[in-house]
Amino acid sequence: MKLTINQILQQAIAAQKEGRVKDAEYFYRSILRFKPKDPDANYNFGILAASMNNSELALSLFKTATEANPRFVEAYYNSANMQRELGRLEEAAVCYEKAIQFKPNFFEAHCNLGSILRELGRLKEAEISFNKAIEFKPKFVEAHCNLGNTLKDLGRVEEAMECYENAISIDSKYIEPRYNLGLILFNKKKYIEAAEHFKLINFQQSKNYLLKCLYLTDQQSNFYKQLDKITDKEKTNAVIGSLISRSEIRYKVNRPNPFCNEPLEYVLKTDLYKKYDFENTFIKTVNKILKDDKILDKTQGHLTNGRQTAGNLFALEGNHIDKVEEIIRTELEEYRIHFKDSKEGFIKNWPNSFKIKGWLINMKSGGKLSAHMHDTGWITGSVYINVPPKLKTNSGNLVVCLDYQENDKTIIKKEKNINVTTGSLCLFPASLLHYTIPFQAEENRVVLAFDVIPK
């Protein structure tokens, strides 16, 4: 007795649920030989392909399912999730929007769309998406937290804090809003209050920030106890490297630095103008991005008289940004090879896989960045898109240093002043603090800054 298409589909779904992958695949392929556009077979086979890490096949199957059934919400949603995992954010956004079009109260899709829009720097649109998710599910803790992140980027800090507190009240065990609330208190220099939040969270970044709080409140004994806990159990990172260097200056205690003992020896400057078509690849690309009204600015507490783009430039599609990333990855590999014989931890433990997060800083005359570091980075870099003519020798220069406290004459200055010009690329260990010297000019100083972030 011959089985109907629907009966074979039920066998395929049953085999899939029982983990009989080869049987399920055989049944799906059997259906598609006779009915290649069957939406349910394509969709369920797509779910199976995704579980087998065959992303391209899964996406192809989801696409066929939505072509056969243009209102197939689940197929749009799963396609969006997969595009997001592959870093194809704009394509993912389109699929989430399609799912929402046919299911307006789909709160998960609203929240995921908001996360993508935030990464693309489209903060106002992201805010709308998160609010929609909360409208349809008032106790959606992830949406409250993500809305807080977006409001923080927009500079609406008090509203962001309220969102984090709402998220904590919904689920006190959910760590992200507590961590983000701690970050806001840290940036307000309320280190003791921030530390109370970081103490309640058991993951690397919160431990790092607790260590920072102890250092900045000069609790030497507790600082070294926390440092010992981290270095015994956690992998090395830039924050640990930075604080060991800084505490050595402050407390005169010499300890091996698992990240980098001599970070100032690993600052490398390259002239990209001599190696690439800098005008077309970098300058024109950056100018297009700066003119894009969809990409908003985010609040940057270290920046004076300038603006910083929100999101991750390398999440954008088009505008030749992929060529810029390709060149940066090439230069990073040359940096690694240049120092390949080093015994320093950040070279020996160079990440096998990493993403690059980038943003633009556009300063007007008198602009500057105060001393800071990028906590999640491994290598920090900057490409100088436009450096105005210098009225003074060091105007607009980049300075990297082991420690910096304004007006503190007890700190021994260990720093390197880097003379940057248009086309310069600077790479250095993320454990170094860095700041810029103010400049005076009619032209704006434009920099593409980025971090290498291990996956």
Backbone torsions as a table, in degrees:
resi	resn	phi	psi	omega
1	MET	NA	126.9	-178.4
2	LYS	-75.0	140.6	177.1
3	LEU	-87.2	146.5	175.1
4	THR	-77.9	163.9	176.8
5	ILE	-55.5	-43.1	-178.6
6	ASN	-64.3	-38.2	178.7
7	GLN	-66.6	-40.6	177.4
8	ILE	-64.8	-39.1	178.3
9	LEU	-61.1	-42.5	179.0
10	GLN	-63.8	-37.4	176.5
11	GLN	-65.0	-40.1	179.8
12	ALA	-63.3	-45.8	-179.4
13	ILE	-64.1	-40.7	178.8
14	ALA	-63.7	-44.4	178.9
15	ALA	-62.4	-38.8	179.4
16	GLN	-63.5	-44.0	179.8
17	LYS	-65.2	-32.7	-178.8
18	GLU	-84.6	-1.5	178.2
19	GLY	83.1	12.6	178.0
20	ARG	-89.1	78.2	-170.4
21	VAL	-62.4	-46.3	-177.1
22	LYS	-64.6	-39.2	177.6
23	ASP	-63.9	-45.0	-179.4
24	ALA	-61.2	-44.6	179.3
25	GLU	-61.1	-41.5	179.1
26	TYR	-60.5	-45.4	-179.6
27	PHE	-63.4	-44.3	-179.5
28	TYR	-62.3	-45.0	-179.8
29	ARG	-64.2	-33.9	177.2
30	SER	-62.3	-43.6	178.8
31	ILE	-63.1	-45.8	-173.5
32	LEU	-70.8	-19.6	174.6
33	ARG	-65.8	-36.2	-178.3
34	PHE	-95.0	-29.7	-177.0
35	LYS	-140.0	74.2	-171.1
36	PRO	-62.7	-20.2	-177.8
37	LYS	-100.7	8.9	-178.1
38	ASP	-59.2	116.7	-173.2
39	PRO	-65.3	-40.7	-177.5
40	ASP	-69.7	-39.7	178.4
41	ALA	-65.1	-44.6	178.7
42	ASN	-62.3	-43.4	-178.4
43	TYR	-63.6	-51.1	-177.4
44	ASN	-67.0	-35.4	174.7
45	PHE	-65.3	-35.2	176.7
46	GLY	-62.4	-41.8	176.5
47	ILE	-60.8	-42.3	178.7
48	LEU	-63.7	-45.5	180.0
49	ALA	-61.0	-39.0	178.3
50	ALA	-63.3	-40.3	179.2
51	SER	-67.0	-21.5	178.1
52	MET	-93.1	7.5	-179.1
53	ASN	63.0	26.0	175.7
54	ASN	-98.9	78.8	-170.4
55	SER	-63.7	-44.8	-175.4
56	GLU	-66.0	-39.5	176.9
57	LEU	-63.8	-44.0	-179.9
58	ALA	-59.1	-46.0	-179.5
59	LEU	-62.9	-39.8	178.3
60	SER	-62.7	-41.1	-179.5
61	LEU	-68.9	-41.6	177.4
62	PHE	-62.4	-39.8	179.7
63	LYS	-62.7	-43.8	178.4
64	THR	-62.5	-39.1	179.2
65	ALA	-61.7	-42.1	-178.8
66	THR	-76.0	-27.9	174.7
67	GLU	-67.2	-39.1	179.9
68	ALA	-75.0	-32.5	179.4
69	ASN	-135.3	90.2	-174.5
70	PRO	-60.9	-10.5	179.2
71	ARG	-106.4	21.6	-175.0
72	PHE	-81.2	85.3	-172.8
73	VAL	-58.0	-48.1	-176.0
74	GLU	-61.9	-35.3	179.4
75	ALA	-67.7	-42.1	176.2
76	TYR	-60.8	-44.7	-175.4
77	TYR	-64.4	-46.9	-179.5
78	ASN	-68.9	-33.7	174.7
79	SER	-63.6	-42.3	178.7
80	ALA	-61.8	-44.4	179.5
81	ASN	-59.6	-40.2	-178.5
82	MET	-71.5	-41.4	177.1
83	GLN	-60.5	-37.6	179.5
84	ARG	-64.4	-44.6	178.3
85	GLU	-60.7	-33.6	-179.3
86	LEU	-82.7	-1.7	178.4
87	GLY	83.0	10.8	179.4
88	ARG	-92.8	74.2	-166.9
89	LEU	-69.4	-39.3	-178.0
90	GLU	-69.0	-36.8	175.7
91	GLU	-67.1	-39.3	177.5
92	ALA	-61.4	-42.8	-179.7
93	ALA	-58.3	-41.9	179.3
94	VAL	-61.0	-42.4	-179.1
95	CYS	-67.9	-40.0	176.4
96	TYR	-62.5	-41.2	179.5
97	GLU	-62.4	-37.7	177.1
98	LYS	-64.0	-44.4	178.9
99	ALA	-60.4	-42.2	-179.8
100	ILE	-67.6	-35.5	179.5
101	GLN	-56.3	-39.8	-177.0
102	PHE	-96.4	-10.4	176.5
103	LYS	-143.2	79.9	-172.6
104	PRO	-58.1	-25.9	-178.4
105	ASN	-94.4	19.6	-177.5
106	PHE	-77.1	86.1	-169.9
107	PHE	-65.0	-36.5	179.0
108	GLU	-62.7	-40.0	179.5
109	ALA	-65.9	-40.4	176.7
110	HIS	-59.5	-43.8	-177.4
111	CYS	-67.2	-45.6	179.5
112	ASN	-64.8	-38.5	176.2
113	LEU	-62.0	-41.3	178.3
114	GLY	-60.1	-40.9	180.0
115	SER	-63.1	-39.9	178.9
116	ILE	-67.4	-45.7	-179.7
117	LEU	-60.6	-37.2	177.6
118	ARG	-63.9	-43.6	-179.5
119	GLU	-67.0	-28.2	177.4
120	LEU	-82.4	0.6	178.1
121	GLY	83.4	8.6	-177.6
122	ARG	-95.8	72.8	-166.6
123	LEU	-69.3	-39.8	-179.3
124	LYS	-64.0	-41.6	177.8
125	GLU	-66.2	-37.9	177.9
126	ALA	-62.4	-42.5	178.6
127	GLU	-57.7	-42.9	179.3
128	ILE	-62.2	-43.4	-178.7
129	SER	-63.5	-43.4	-179.9
130	PHE	-66.7	-38.8	177.3
131	ASN	-64.1	-36.0	175.9
132	LYS	-63.7	-44.0	179.2
133	ALA	-59.4	-41.8	-179.8
134	ILE	-69.7	-35.7	177.6
135	GLU	-58.4	-42.0	-177.0
136	PHE	-86.4	-19.7	174.9
137	LYS	-144.4	88.3	-173.1
138	PRO	-56.7	-28.2	-178.7
139	LYS	-103.5	32.2	178.3
140	PHE	-81.6	94.6	-169.6
141	VAL	-61.4	-39.9	-179.6
142	GLU	-62.0	-37.7	-179.4
143	ALA	-67.3	-40.9	177.1
144	HIS	-60.7	-43.4	-179.0
145	CYS	-65.7	-45.7	-179.2
146	ASN	-67.4	-33.8	174.3
147	LEU	-63.6	-40.9	176.8
148	GLY	-59.1	-43.4	178.8
149	ASN	-60.1	-41.4	-178.5
150	THR	-68.2	-44.0	178.9
151	LEU	-63.9	-35.6	177.0
152	LYS	-63.2	-43.9	177.9
153	ASP	-60.8	-33.3	-179.8
154	LEU	-80.7	-2.0	178.3
155	GLY	86.2	7.4	-179.8
156	ARG	-95.4	71.2	-167.5
157	VAL	-66.8	-41.9	-178.3
158	GLU	-64.2	-39.4	176.8
159	GLU	-65.8	-37.6	178.3
160	ALA	-62.4	-44.2	179.0
161	MET	-60.0	-39.3	178.6
162	GLU	-63.3	-38.9	178.0
163	CYS	-63.4	-44.1	179.9
164	TYR	-63.9	-40.4	178.9
165	GLU	-65.5	-36.7	175.1
166	ASN	-61.7	-44.5	-179.4
167	ALA	-63.0	-42.5	179.5
168	ILE	-64.9	-36.9	179.7
169	SER	-68.1	-28.9	178.2
170	ILE	-76.2	-42.6	-178.6
171	ASP	-147.1	97.8	-175.3
172	SER	-67.8	-15.7	-179.3
173	LYS	-90.8	-7.6	-179.7
174	TYR	-76.6	115.9	-165.6
175	ILE	-79.2	-29.7	-171.7
176	GLU	-61.1	-46.5	-179.8
177	PRO	-65.3	-33.8	178.1
178	ARG	-66.9	-41.7	178.3
179	TYR	-62.3	-45.4	-178.3
180	ASN	-67.9	-33.4	174.9
181	LEU	-65.9	-40.6	175.4
182	GLY	-59.8	-39.0	179.4
183	LEU	-63.6	-41.5	179.2
184	ILE	-63.5	-44.5	178.5
185	LEU	-62.9	-38.0	177.6
186	PHE	-61.4	-47.2	-178.7
187	ASN	-67.8	-22.1	173.8
188	LYS	-83.4	1.4	-178.5
189	LYS	66.6	25.2	173.7
190	LYS	-93.9	69.3	-168.4
191	TYR	-66.9	-35.7	-178.9
192	ILE	-68.4	-43.5	177.3
193	GLU	-65.3	-41.3	179.4
194	ALA	-61.0	-41.8	-177.7
195	ALA	-60.1	-34.5	179.7
196	GLU	-61.9	-35.2	176.3
197	HIS	-74.0	-44.1	-177.5
198	PHE	-64.1	-30.8	179.6
199	LYS	-63.7	-26.8	-175.3
200	LEU	-87.0	-0.8	-173.8
201	ILE	-119.2	129.5	-175.5
202	ASN	-108.0	71.4	169.2
203	PHE	-149.5	164.6	-166.3
204	GLN	-51.7	-52.7	-173.8
205	GLN	-64.1	-35.6	178.5
206	SER	-67.9	-37.1	176.9
207	LYS	-64.4	-39.1	177.7
208	ASN	-62.0	-43.5	-178.1
209	TYR	-71.4	-32.4	173.7
210	LEU	-62.0	-41.9	177.6
211	LEU	-61.2	-42.1	177.6
212	LYS	-61.2	-43.3	-179.7
213	CYS	-60.6	-42.7	-179.4
214	LEU	-65.8	-37.6	178.1
215	TYR	-68.0	-45.7	-175.2
216	LEU	-72.4	-19.4	174.1
217	THR	-99.0	10.3	173.3
218	ASP	57.3	41.6	175.9
219	GLN	-95.2	78.4	-169.8
220	GLN	-56.9	-48.7	-176.9
221	SER	-62.5	-49.0	-180.0
222	ASN	-66.1	-33.7	178.0
223	PHE	-59.8	-48.6	-177.7
224	TYR	-70.6	-30.8	174.9
225	LYS	-64.0	-45.0	179.4
226	GLN	-66.8	-39.3	178.8
227	LEU	-61.5	-42.8	179.1
228	ASP	-63.1	-40.5	178.5
229	LYS	-60.7	-44.9	-176.6
230	ILE	-68.3	-47.5	-175.6
231	THR	-69.5	-23.4	176.9
232	ASP	-75.3	-32.6	-169.5
233	LYS	-114.9	-26.4	-172.0
234	GLU	-106.5	158.8	173.8
235	LYS	-70.2	154.2	179.8
236	THR	-67.6	154.2	176.6
237	ASN	-155.2	172.9	-173.7
238	ALA	-64.2	-35.3	-178.8
239	VAL	-64.1	-45.9	177.3
240	ILE	-59.6	-44.8	179.4
241	GLY	-59.5	-44.3	-179.2
242	SER	-63.5	-46.5	-174.7
243	LEU	-71.5	-29.9	173.7
244	ILE	-65.8	-43.1	177.9
245	SER	-62.8	-43.9	-177.1
246	ARG	-69.6	-40.3	-179.3
247	SER	-69.3	-28.8	176.5
248	GLU	-63.4	-38.9	178.0
249	ILE	-69.3	-44.2	-175.0
250	ARG	-74.5	-47.1	-170.2
251	TYR	-102.8	-3.1	179.6
252	LYS	58.2	33.5	177.4
253	VAL	-109.5	116.0	-178.4
254	ASN	-89.7	124.1	178.0
255	ARG	-134.1	148.0	175.1
256	PRO	-60.8	138.4	-178.2
257	ASN	-104.5	109.4	-175.3
258	PRO	-68.5	-16.7	179.2
259	PHE	-92.1	-59.4	179.0
260	CYS	-163.5	118.8	-179.9
261	ASN	-74.0	-36.1	-176.2
262	GLU	-127.6	67.1	-173.6
263	PRO	-61.7	-28.1	-179.6
264	LEU	-66.5	-18.0	177.6
265	GLU	-81.3	-3.7	-174.8
266	TYR	-118.1	31.2	174.7
267	VAL	-95.8	125.8	-175.5
268	LEU	-128.8	128.3	177.1
269	LYS	-113.1	135.3	-179.4
270	THR	-129.8	144.2	177.3
271	ASP	-94.9	102.6	-178.6
272	LEU	-72.2	-22.5	178.8
273	TYR	-60.8	-33.6	-178.0
274	LYS	-79.8	-18.2	-172.1
275	LYS	-106.8	-24.3	-172.5
276	TYR	-138.4	170.5	172.8
277	ASP	-79.6	79.1	-171.1
278	PHE	-63.8	-38.6	-177.8
279	GLU	-59.1	-51.6	-175.7
280	ASN	-78.8	-38.7	-174.5
281	THR	-78.1	-43.3	-174.7
282	PHE	-100.4	-56.3	-171.6
283	ILE	-64.1	-48.8	-179.1
284	LYS	-64.7	-38.9	178.9
285	THR	-62.7	-47.7	-178.9
286	VAL	-64.3	-40.9	179.6
287	ASN	-62.5	-37.3	176.7
288	LYS	-64.3	-41.8	-179.6
289	ILE	-65.3	-41.9	-179.4
290	LEU	-64.6	-24.2	179.4
291	LYS	-90.3	-4.4	-177.7
292	ASP	-78.6	111.6	-176.6
293	ASP	-66.9	-21.1	-178.3
294	LYS	-72.7	-28.8	-178.1
295	ILE	-87.5	111.6	-176.7
296	LEU	-91.5	172.2	174.9
297	ASP	-90.5	156.4	174.0
298	LYS	-118.7	158.0	177.9
299	THR	-68.2	133.6	178.9
300	GLN	-134.8	105.6	-173.6
301	GLY	-66.6	-20.5	-178.6
302	HIS	-88.0	-7.0	-171.0
303	LEU	-99.8	130.8	175.7
304	THR	-115.7	131.1	175.7
305	ASN	57.5	48.8	178.9
306	GLY	-165.2	-180.0	177.9
307	ARG	-137.9	154.0	179.8
308	GLN	-126.5	134.6	179.8
309	THR	-71.8	148.0	177.9
310	ALA	-85.5	162.4	175.3
311	GLY	76.2	-163.2	-178.4
312	ASN	-117.9	115.3	-179.0
313	LEU	-55.5	-34.0	-174.9
314	PHE	-82.0	4.1	170.3
315	ALA	-90.7	-11.3	179.8
316	LEU	-74.2	155.4	175.7
317	GLU	-114.6	146.2	-178.4
318	GLY	81.6	-166.1	-179.8
319	ASN	56.8	15.8	178.6
320	HIS	63.0	17.0	-179.6
321	ILE	-65.7	-25.9	177.7
322	ASP	-65.5	-34.7	177.0
323	LYS	-67.9	-38.9	176.5
324	VAL	-60.9	-46.4	179.5
325	GLU	-63.0	-39.4	179.0
326	GLU	-59.2	-43.5	179.5
327	ILE	-66.0	-42.7	179.6
328	ILE	-61.6	-42.4	177.9
329	ARG	-63.1	-37.9	176.0
330	THR	-61.8	-44.9	-179.3
331	GLU	-67.9	-34.3	176.7
332	LEU	-65.3	-39.8	177.6
333	GLU	-66.5	-37.4	176.1
334	GLU	-65.6	-36.3	175.8
335	TYR	-61.6	-48.3	-179.6
336	ARG	-60.0	-44.3	-179.5
337	ILE	-65.7	-39.0	-179.9
338	HIS	-57.6	-36.8	-177.4
339	PHE	-108.3	20.1	-170.5
340	LYS	-60.2	-25.6	-178.9
341	ASP	-87.5	1.5	-178.6
342	SER	-68.7	148.3	175.7
343	LYS	-94.7	0.3	-178.0
344	GLU	-67.4	144.5	-174.3
345	GLY	-60.1	-38.2	-174.9
346	PHE	-71.7	-20.1	174.2
347	ILE	-87.3	-46.8	-179.7
348	LYS	-62.2	-33.9	-177.8
349	ASN	-105.7	31.0	-179.8
350	TRP	-50.9	128.9	-174.8
351	PRO	-62.3	136.2	178.0
352	ASN	-67.6	-32.3	-179.5
353	SER	-138.8	138.0	179.6
354	PHE	-152.8	157.4	171.6
355	LYS	-108.9	159.0	176.9
356	ILE	-113.8	123.4	176.8
357	LYS	-107.3	125.5	-176.1
358	GLY	-128.7	156.9	177.9
359	TRP	-153.8	164.1	179.7
360	LEU	-107.6	140.8	173.6
361	ILE	-119.9	120.8	-175.5
362	ASN	-119.2	105.0	-175.8
363	MET	-103.8	142.5	171.1
364	LYS	-93.2	174.9	179.1
365	SER	-52.3	132.1	-177.4
366	GLY	89.3	-2.0	-177.3
367	GLY	-71.8	153.8	177.6
368	LYS	-162.4	160.6	170.6
369	LEU	-113.0	131.7	175.6
370	SER	-79.9	166.7	-174.6
371	ALA	-63.6	131.1	179.3
372	HIS	-163.8	172.7	173.0
373	MET	-135.4	166.8	179.7
374	HIS	-106.1	105.2	-166.6
375	ASP	-62.3	-34.7	-174.9
376	THR	-90.1	-2.2	-175.7
377	GLY	-81.1	163.8	171.4
378	TRP	-111.1	-51.0	170.4
379	ILE	-120.6	138.7	173.1
380	THR	-109.1	141.8	-178.4
381	GLY	-141.5	162.3	176.7
382	SER	-149.8	134.4	175.7
383	VAL	-111.1	126.7	-173.9
384	TYR	-92.0	101.3	-175.2
385	ILE	-76.0	-38.7	174.4
386	ASN	-150.9	121.1	175.0
387	VAL	-117.2	114.7	-177.9
388	PRO	-63.5	159.9	174.2
389	PRO	-55.0	141.7	-173.4
390	LYS	-93.5	125.2	176.0
391	LEU	-79.5	-27.2	175.5
392	LYS	-125.9	160.2	-173.1
393	THR	-54.0	-45.1	-173.4
394	ASN	-100.4	6.3	-175.6
395	SER	-53.7	126.7	176.3
396	GLY	75.9	4.5	-178.7
397	ASN	-69.6	157.7	173.8
398	LEU	-93.3	134.5	175.6
399	VAL	-121.2	126.6	174.6
400	VAL	-109.7	143.6	-173.0
401	CYS	-152.3	162.1	177.0
402	LEU	-78.1	-38.2	-179.6
403	ASP	-152.4	157.6	178.9
404	TYR	-158.8	121.7	171.2
405	GLN	-133.9	115.3	-176.2
406	GLU	-58.5	134.8	177.7
407	ASN	66.9	12.5	176.6
408	ASP	-99.3	101.1	-175.3
409	LYS	-79.2	-5.9	-179.7
410	THR	-80.1	-17.4	-178.6
411	ILE	-79.4	126.6	176.4
412	ILE	-75.2	123.3	-176.9
413	LYS	-74.8	117.9	172.2
414	LYS	-124.9	97.7	-173.4
415	GLU	-149.4	167.4	178.7
416	LYS	-133.7	124.4	179.1
417	ASN	-93.9	121.4	-174.4
418	ILE	-109.3	120.5	179.6
419	ASN	-79.5	102.2	-176.9
420	VAL	-99.5	145.5	176.2
421	THR	-134.4	169.5	177.6
422	THR	-56.1	126.7	-178.7
423	GLY	100.6	-9.3	179.1
424	SER	-71.0	141.0	168.1
425	LEU	-118.0	126.6	176.6
426	CYS	-116.4	130.3	176.6
427	LEU	-124.5	138.9	179.2
428	PHE	-158.6	158.5	178.7
429	PRO	-58.6	137.9	-176.8
430	ALA	-66.7	-10.1	177.9
431	SER	-72.5	-16.0	179.2
432	LEU	-79.0	138.1	168.0
433	LEU	-75.8	154.8	177.1
434	HIS	-148.2	151.6	177.6
435	TYR	-150.5	171.7	179.4
436	THR	-121.4	152.3	176.6
437	ILE	-87.7	132.0	-179.0
438	PRO	-57.2	154.3	-179.8
439	PHE	-134.7	159.9	175.9
440	GLN	-125.9	120.1	-179.4
441	ALA	-167.3	160.8	175.9
442	GLU	-77.0	-34.0	-179.3
443	GLU	-80.4	155.9	174.5
444	ASN	-83.0	150.6	175.2
445	ARG	-99.5	116.9	-174.2
446	VAL	-117.5	127.9	-177.1
447	VAL	-131.7	137.8	169.6
448	LEU	-97.5	107.7	179.7
449	ALA	-99.9	150.5	-179.1
450	PHE	-156.2	161.2	174.9
451	ASP	-125.3	142.9	167.1
452	VAL	-89.9	119.6	-175.4
453	ILE	-118.3	113.3	-179.5
454	PRO	-59.1	142.4	177.2
455	LYS	-89.3	NA	NA
